[in-house]
Amino acid sequence: MLGWSQEQLAQNAAISRQTIVDFERGLRLPITNNLVAIVAAFERAGIEFLADNGLRLKRR
């Protein structure tokens, strides 16, 4: 939806790119702090998480 690279997500969430890589590869499970940071980065960028486990890009 945003077209972000791993590096852009890592920068916006203030976590390492390697952490994102490891999550995507299934090499480790994200800790709560990292999940919160990722969700917050997406929300700041306009992603809305829906109650039915969906998501959408908010209109600006």
N, C-alpha and C positions, 0 to 999 in steps of 0.2 A: 504494500500500500504506500509506503514511504519511499521505497527504492534505496534504502540505506544499505551501505556496506557493513561488514562486521566492524570495521574501524569506526565508522560513524556511530553505530549503536554503542560501541564501547565508550567512545568519547562522550556521547550524550548521557549515558548511564553512569559515567565515572567508574568503570570497571575495566579490566584488561581485555584486550582483543582475544588473548589466548583463552580466557574464561568463556567468551562467546563461542569460540571454536570448539572447546571441549564440550559445552552444552549441546551444540548442534551435532557433534559426532557421537553423542551419548556416552562420552568417556567419564562424565561425572554429573551428578545432580546439582542443580543450583541451590545455594544456601538462601535462606529467607532474605537476607540483606541484598543479595544480588537480584533476586526476583523483584523485590520492591523497587530497586533502582531501575530495572529494565521497564517495569510497568509505568513508573513515573516518567521516564524518558519518552515512552510512547504516548502517554497522556498529554505531556507538554507539547508534543508534535501534532496533536489533534486526533489521536486514535481513541475511540470510545469503546470500552469493554462492556458488553451487554450481559444482562442477567441469564440469557439462554446459552452462554458460552460463546456467543458470536462477538464480532467486533465490526466497527465501521469508522470511516474517516469523517470527522465532524466537518460540516460546511463552514467555511470561513467567511 
